[in-house]
Amino acid sequence: MKTVSFGKTNVGMKRTHNEDAFYRNDERGLYIVADGMGGHRAGEVASKMAVDSIESHLQGQKHMDDRSLVDAIYVANNNIFKSAAANSRYTGMGTTVVSVLMTDALVSLCHVGDSRAYLLREGRLIQLTEDHTYVNEQFKNGLITEQQMETHAMKNVLTRSLGFSEKLEIASQKLDLHPLDRYILCSDGLTHMVRDEVIAEIASIPDAVHAVSTLIDVANTNGGDDNITVLVIDAVE
């Protein structure tokens, strides 16, 4: 099945530089969003390294499956961890990643951290990923409410990310790709600024360029507290 995509990243209204990175390749069916963190601009180093490592690892593979993407993310984690250990300027750097690999009518989805993937199917928006964050763990354990999550002092604390440890737990799943499906990959600069019901409404705009640009504009209008990256992938018949 053929896919077409459009992606865009924006520094936001509060940051001076962009630590997000993304990659899209319709021919290969590979799509990645990464949101970096760390001092001395190390966040943008980590996110770019994640994207480049995943793309490079998969580039030479003729027969890719769901395991291929998992392996590529392990390689990326190892590269970031070793780079941080070797260079004091990059100590503590890390990044989230959310990525899909589309082969034939199958979607392999992997993620680490709080960058999200959504599926828009027949007008309904479905969040496919679960945030690997401290507040989400607290919510799942019944210790805080969903409303408290939004204002919690530790809402940006990740429980998983690439680069902090040689050991990494990757969340992965396989989905069937249906004609007219739309996948949305994004950093938390979007989801912290725009509610899901608004994302659903804007993401339903047929033109992907218009949808992506409008989502970023709304996030900035609502404060633009972080870098914003949005990548839309459409399955066409």
C-alpha positions as a Python dict, from the first residue, in 0.01 Angstrom:
ca = {
    (1, 'M'): (0, 0, 0),
    (2, 'K'): (131, 345, -88),
    (3, 'T'): (188, 611, 178),
    (4, 'V'): (240, 985, 143),
    (5, 'S'): (354, 1213, 423),
    (6, 'F'): (429, 1564, 536),
    (7, 'G'): (624, 1676, 841),
    (8, 'K'): (730, 2002, 999),
    (9, 'T'): (916, 2116, 1308),
    (10, 'N'): (903, 2451, 1486),
    (11, 'V'): (1108, 2599, 1768),
    (12, 'G'): (798, 2719, 1955),
    (13, 'M'): (753, 3046, 2142),
    (14, 'K'): (973, 2995, 2449),
    (15, 'R'): (1284, 2806, 2332),
    (16, 'T'): (1587, 2955, 2156),
    (17, 'H'): (1678, 2643, 1959),
    (18, 'N'): (1511, 2328, 1835),
    (19, 'E'): (1596, 1993, 1996),
    (20, 'D'): (1340, 1795, 1792),
    (21, 'A'): (1428, 1597, 1480),
    (22, 'F'): (1223, 1398, 1233),
    (23, 'Y'): (1262, 1180, 926),
    (24, 'R'): (1018, 1064, 661),
    (25, 'N'): (1065, 842, 359),
    (26, 'D'): (753, 737, 171),
    (27, 'E'): (940, 501, -57),
    (28, 'R'): (1081, 301, 232),
    (29, 'G'): (783, 351, 462),
    (30, 'L'): (1000, 478, 748),
    (31, 'Y'): (896, 767, 973),
    (32, 'I'): (1062, 897, 1291),
    (33, 'V'): (1012, 1176, 1545),
    (34, 'A'): (1264, 1237, 1825),
    (35, 'D'): (1260, 1495, 2105),
    (36, 'G'): (1603, 1551, 2261),
    (37, 'M'): (1711, 1672, 2602),
    (38, 'G'): (2037, 1770, 2767),
    (39, 'G'): (2260, 2071, 2832),
    (40, 'H'): (2496, 2249, 2591),
    (41, 'R'): (2255, 2181, 2304),
    (42, 'A'): (2313, 1810, 2358),
    (43, 'G'): (1942, 1746, 2314),
    (44, 'E'): (1957, 1830, 1947),
    (45, 'V'): (2266, 1610, 1915),
    (46, 'A'): (2080, 1317, 2072),
    (47, 'S'): (1765, 1354, 1863),
    (48, 'K'): (1960, 1385, 1538),
    (49, 'M'): (2176, 1088, 1634),
    (50, 'A'): (1864, 881, 1701),
    (51, 'V'): (1711, 965, 1363),
    (52, 'D'): (2038, 913, 1175),
    (53, 'S'): (2120, 587, 1353),
    (54, 'I'): (1777, 433, 1290),
    (55, 'E'): (1777, 539, 925),
    (56, 'S'): (2134, 416, 869),
    (57, 'H'): (2075, 79, 1034),
    (58, 'L'): (1771, 10, 818),
    (59, 'Q'): (1913, 150, 496),
    (60, 'G'): (2097, -162, 387),
    (61, 'Q'): (1822, -409, 475),
    (62, 'K'): (1623, -548, 184),
    (63, 'H'): (1374, -749, 390),
    (64, 'M'): (1248, -553, 689),
    (65, 'D'): (994, -661, 950),
    (66, 'D'): (876, -550, 1294),
    (67, 'R'): (1198, -670, 1458),
    (68, 'S'): (1407, -456, 1222),
    (69, 'L'): (1281, -132, 1376),
    (70, 'V'): (1331, -256, 1733),
    (71, 'D'): (1690, -351, 1652),
    (72, 'A'): (1753, -11, 1491),
    (73, 'I'): (1637, 170, 1805),
    (74, 'Y'): (1865, -45, 2021),
    (75, 'V'): (2154, 57, 1796),
    (76, 'A'): (2057, 423, 1827),
    (77, 'N'): (2043, 398, 2206),
    (78, 'N'): (2390, 242, 2215),
    (79, 'N'): (2533, 513, 1990),
    (80, 'I'): (2388, 794, 2202),
    (81, 'F'): (2497, 634, 2530),
    (82, 'K'): (2855, 584, 2407),
    (83, 'S'): (2874, 938, 2268),
    (84, 'A'): (2755, 1084, 2599),
    (85, 'A'): (3013, 879, 2790),
    (86, 'A'): (3296, 987, 2559),
    (87, 'N'): (3223, 1361, 2557),
    (88, 'S'): (3164, 1555, 2879),
    (89, 'R'): (2960, 1819, 2693),
    (90, 'Y'): (2703, 1550, 2616),
    (91, 'T'): (2679, 1398, 2964),
    (92, 'G'): (2318, 1319, 3045),
    (93, 'M'): (2185, 1373, 2696),
    (94, 'G'): (1893, 1165, 2578),
    (95, 'T'): (1595, 1163, 2350),
    (96, 'T'): (1250, 1022, 2304),
    (97, 'V'): (1165, 840, 1984),
    (98, 'V'): (845, 734, 1813),
    (99, 'S'): (877, 556, 1481),
    (100, 'V'): (675, 354, 1235),
    (101, 'L'): (787, 121, 961),
    (102, 'M'): (521, 44, 702),
    (103, 'T'): (570, -267, 492),
    (104, 'D'): (291, -380, 261),
    (105, 'A'): (-24, -362, 478),
    (106, 'L'): (153, -390, 814),
    (107, 'V'): (260, -111, 1050),
    (108, 'S'): (540, -169, 1300),
    (109, 'L'): (525, 99, 1571),
    (110, 'C'): (796, 150, 1834),
    (111, 'H'): (838, 421, 2092),
    (112, 'V'): (1035, 527, 2397),
    (113, 'G'): (938, 832, 2603),
    (114, 'D'): (645, 1068, 2557),
    (115, 'S'): (649, 1148, 2187),
    (116, 'R'): (322, 1006, 2060),
    (117, 'A'): (161, 822, 1773),
    (118, 'Y'): (-206, 860, 1689),
    (119, 'L'): (-424, 684, 1434),
    (120, 'L'): (-705, 871, 1265),
    (121, 'R'): (-945, 617, 1116),
    (122, 'E'): (-1295, 696, 991),
    (123, 'G'): (-1297, 1025, 1180),
    (124, 'R'): (-1190, 876, 1514),
    (125, 'L'): (-856, 967, 1675),
    (126, 'I'): (-690, 684, 1869),
    (127, 'Q'): (-378, 734, 2083),
    (128, 'L'): (-157, 436, 2005),
    (129, 'T'): (132, 505, 2242),
    (130, 'E'): (148, 534, 2618),
    (131, 'D'): (362, 811, 2769),
    (132, 'H'): (666, 682, 2955),
    (133, 'T'): (651, 952, 3221),
    (134, 'Y'): (646, 977, 3599),
    (135, 'V'): (300, 1134, 3606),
    (136, 'N'): (152, 867, 3382),
    (137, 'E'): (288, 599, 3615),
    (138, 'Q'): (132, 783, 3910),
    (139, 'F'): (-199, 808, 3725),
    (140, 'K'): (-200, 438, 3633),
    (141, 'N'): (-141, 352, 3999),
    (142, 'G'): (-435, 569, 4107),
    (143, 'L'): (-219, 820, 4295),
    (144, 'I'): (-314, 1129, 4094),
    (145, 'T'): (-604, 1229, 3871),
    (146, 'E'): (-589, 1303, 3500),
    (147, 'Q'): (-645, 1670, 3579),
    (148, 'Q'): (-355, 1670, 3826),
    (149, 'M'): (-128, 1525, 3557),
    (150, 'E'): (-159, 1845, 3354),
    (151, 'T'): (-24, 2072, 3628),
    (152, 'H'): (207, 1834, 3813),
    (153, 'A'): (556, 1969, 3886),
    (154, 'M'): (710, 1649, 3743),
    (155, 'K'): (495, 1617, 3431),
    (156, 'N'): (801, 1639, 3205),
    (157, 'V'): (1002, 1369, 3387),
    (158, 'L'): (1053, 1064, 3165),
    (159, 'T'): (1078, 709, 3292),
    (160, 'R'): (1232, 587, 2965),
    (161, 'S'): (1449, 752, 2702),
    (162, 'L'): (1731, 676, 2462),
    (163, 'G'): (2084, 745, 2583),
    (164, 'F'): (2064, 727, 2962),
    (165, 'S'): (2145, 358, 2999),
    (166, 'E'): (2280, 70, 2795),
    (167, 'K'): (1962, -115, 2891),
    (168, 'L'): (1647, -4, 2718),
    (169, 'E'): (1285, -118, 2715),
    (170, 'I'): (1116, -42, 2384),
    (171, 'A'): (737, -47, 2352),
    (172, 'S'): (641, -206, 2021),
    (173, 'Q'): (323, -316, 1848),
    (174, 'K'): (199, -428, 1509),
    (175, 'L'): (-109, -291, 1336),
    (176, 'D'): (-289, -354, 1010),
    (177, 'L'): (-270, -66, 764),
    (178, 'H'): (-606, 21, 613),
    (179, 'P'): (-667, 242, 309),
    (180, 'L'): (-734, 605, 410),
    (181, 'D'): (-572, 558, 754),
    (182, 'R'): (-384, 864, 879),
    (183, 'Y'): (-102, 830, 1131),
    (184, 'I'): (20, 1129, 1331),
    (185, 'L'): (361, 1125, 1502),
    (186, 'C'): (442, 1421, 1727),
    (187, 'S'): (656, 1553, 2008),
    (188, 'D'): (509, 1664, 2339),
    (189, 'G'): (534, 2025, 2226),
    (190, 'L'): (207, 1953, 2050),
    (191, 'T'): (30, 1731, 2304),
    (192, 'H'): (109, 1955, 2603),
    (193, 'M'): (-40, 2254, 2422),
    (194, 'V'): (-334, 2108, 2228),
    (195, 'R'): (-604, 1879, 2363),
    (196, 'D'): (-679, 1552, 2187),
    (197, 'E'): (-1022, 1661, 2072),
    (198, 'V'): (-868, 1962, 1898),
    (199, 'I'): (-591, 1748, 1750),
    (200, 'A'): (-862, 1516, 1615),
    (201, 'E'): (-1052, 1802, 1453),
    (202, 'I'): (-747, 1959, 1289),
    (203, 'A'): (-591, 1627, 1191),
    (204, 'S'): (-909, 1553, 997),
    (205, 'I'): (-829, 1830, 750),
    (206, 'P'): (-775, 1635, 426),
    (207, 'D'): (-469, 1829, 311),
    (208, 'A'): (-175, 1705, 521),
    (209, 'V'): (30, 2024, 476),
    (210, 'H'): (-259, 2236, 602),
    (211, 'A'): (-328, 1996, 891),
    (212, 'V'): (35, 1990, 1010),
    (213, 'S'): (81, 2366, 981),
    (214, 'T'): (-244, 2436, 1164),
    (215, 'L'): (-158, 2201, 1450),
    (216, 'I'): (174, 2381, 1498),
    (217, 'D'): (8, 2723, 1476),
    (218, 'V'): (-248, 2628, 1742),
    (219, 'A'): (24, 2493, 1974),
    (220, 'N'): (209, 2823, 1941),
    (221, 'T'): (-109, 3024, 1991),
    (222, 'N'): (-169, 2830, 2313),
    (223, 'G'): (175, 2923, 2446),
    (224, 'G'): (429, 2725, 2245),
    (225, 'D'): (618, 2621, 2559),
    (226, 'D'): (837, 2368, 2375),
    (227, 'N'): (960, 2270, 2031),
    (228, 'I'): (679, 2127, 1819),
    (229, 'T'): (712, 1853, 1560),
    (230, 'V'): (425, 1697, 1370),
    (231, 'L'): (446, 1428, 1103),
    (232, 'V'): (138, 1304, 918),
    (233, 'I'): (135, 982, 712),
    (234, 'D'): (-156, 895, 485),
    (235, 'A'): (-228, 550, 346),
    (236, 'V'): (-368, 582, -4),
    (237, 'E'): (-532, 316, -215),
}
